[in-house]
Amino acid sequence: MRALPAPTGLDPYATLVVRTGHHDAAAWRAVVAELRATADAPGGEPAVLLLDDPVWADATVEEVVAALRGDEDRGVVFLADADTLRGPSHPLLAATLVTRQECEDDEEYAAHVEFGAAFRVTPAMSHDVHANVALGNLGFEEFAARAAEAADGVLRPFLPVAHPGRGARTLP
């Protein structure tokens, strides 16, 4: 496993996407466009951080996670890998940054990664995953379970449901 540089000064409120796939520039531009179009931030600036440097090319999930382990404010990172760039919906790979050492015991860690330490998610849904994991509203494992339930293993935005007289709300 190669050692990658540990990024510093990252905004903990922004969705972090690391580009590890560098074989399709057009597909990468499509991923970036969807990320920016679906990010909410004050002042209209997208709340997304893109690590787009060839030093990350072909990095494994384990290498990226190891490089980011010092970021105590972040529980999940998203990789734009070769599969992301090949897929029609460009699903990112969401990977947990929580380690066994951060959990009280083996049982807690096992529950955290019950559905895997990584799962696929559309760029549009990555912001919801990041925000909810960061705030503690939902755990990584809850999103991983939803992805595992999907026929193609990709977590997509939840469907809005209309309620007469109350507008629409999103179902979990």
N, C-alpha and C positions, 0 to 999 in steps of 0.2 A: 504494500500500500504506500503510495507516494504522499508526502506531506504537502499540503496546499497552504497558501497564505491565509492567516486568520484576518478576515475583514474587521475593521474597527470603525466606531462612530456611526453605526447603522441606526436609522430611525426605527425604534421598536414598534411603532404604530403602523409602519408600512409593510406591505406584503413583500417578502424577499424571494426573488426568482433568480436562480443561478443557471446560466446557460452552459450546459455541458455538451450539447449537440451543435456542431458547427458545419454540418454538411449541406444545409438548405437555408440560404439567407432569406428567400421569399417566405418560407414557412415561419421563420423566426420573426420576420416583420409582421406577419399575421397574428402571431401569439402576442407580440408587444402591443399591437393595435387593440386586440380584445382586452388585454389587461388594462390598458389606459382608458378604454371606453367604459369599463365597468368598475373602475376604482372611484371611491368617494373620498374627497379631501377638501378641507377648507380652502377657499380661494381658487378652486378649480384645478389645482395641481394634483396629478394622480398620486395616490398613496401607494406607490409601488416602487421598489428598489430593484434594479436590474444589475446583476453582476455579469457583464458581458465582456469577458476577457479570455483570450485564448489559453491562459494558464489553467482554466477550468475545463478545457476541452477533454472529452472522454473520461472525465472524473466519475468515479463510482459513487453510489449513494453513501457508502461508508466513508469515502474520502471527504466528501462535502460535509457530512455530519461531523466528522472529526475536526474539520477546520472551523466549524461554527459552534462547537461545544462550549466555548467560553462565553457565548452570548446568553447570559442568564435571563434576558428579557424576552427571549423568543422560544416558542415551543415547537414550531414547525417551519420547515423550509421547503420551497418548491423548486424542482429541477425541470428545466426544459432540455430533455435528453433526446437522443436519436428517435426514440419511440414517439415523443411529443411531436417532433417535426414531421414524422411519417403519418401520424393519425389524422383522420379527417376533421375531428373536433379539437385537435392539438392538446390532448389531455396531459397536463403537467403531472409530475410525480411528487406527491406530498410525502415528506419524511419527518418523523418525530425527532426532536432533539433531546427528548427526555431519556436519561440513562437509568440503569438499574440503581446506581448510587444515589440518585435523586429521589428514589422511592423508598418508603419505609421498610419494605421487605420484598421478597421474591413474588409473593402473591399479588401485591399492588402492581409491580412491573408487568407480571404476566397478564393481568387484566388490561393494562394500558396497551399492550401489543397483541391482545387476543386475536385481532383480525389482521395483524401484520404491523410492521414498523413503517410501512409505506403503502400508499394507494394512489390511484389515478383520480384526477379531478380536472374539470374544465377550467380554463383561465378565468372565466366569469365567476365561478364558485370559489376560486382560491381565496378571494378577499374575505368571504364569509367564514371560511375555515380558519384563516389567520386571525381574524378579529375575535371570533368566538373562543378559540383556544387561548388567545392572549388574555381575554377578559375572564376566562373560566366559566363562561356560560355553558359551553359544551366541551367535552374532552375529545382529544384526538381519536380515541378509540370509538367514540360515537360516530364520527364521520367515517372512519375506516369500516365500521359495521355497515353503514349505508352504502358505501362503495361496494362492499362485498355482496350486498343484496342485488345490485344492479346486474342485469344480464351480461353487460360487457365489462363490468368491474370499474366503471367510471362514475364518479360522483358528479351529478349535475345540479343546477339550481333547483330549489324546491318550487313547486307550482303554486302560483297565487290562486286563492279561492275567493270568489265573490260572496259577500254576505249582504242580503238586501238591507238597505238603510245604514250599513256600516262600512261600505267600501270593500276593499280587498285586503286580505292578510295572507301571510305565507305560512304554509303548513310545514312543520319540521319533518 
